[in-house]
Amino acid sequence: MCFHNGLGSLGPSLDSIYYRSYDNKVNFLRTNKVWQLLTRDYSENNTRNAVTYNKYGLPLQFPDDPKGKTVLFLDTYLTNVKITYKYK
């Protein structure tokens, strides 16, 4: 079970001890409610800092990390992945 602070992310004390550090940008999962449901991640922010972000604060690429600190998305680890968004 995850507990979120008033800012919509896991609190700093829990982050540093039990969970990954969150960035301060828009979580890419927030672009699709189904993704949030399937991953059970309703956080405001991403679970990892991205290499680059677009003008809306959405991540465009997550780094490859040899320590295994990657972004999990639908049971797949996103390492060195480039993300594109389609706007309506």
Secondary structure, DSSP 8 states (H G I E B T S, - for coil): ---B-TTSSB-HHHHHHTS----SS--GGGG-HHHHHHHT---SS-SS--SEE-TTS-EEE----TT---EEETTEEE-S-B------
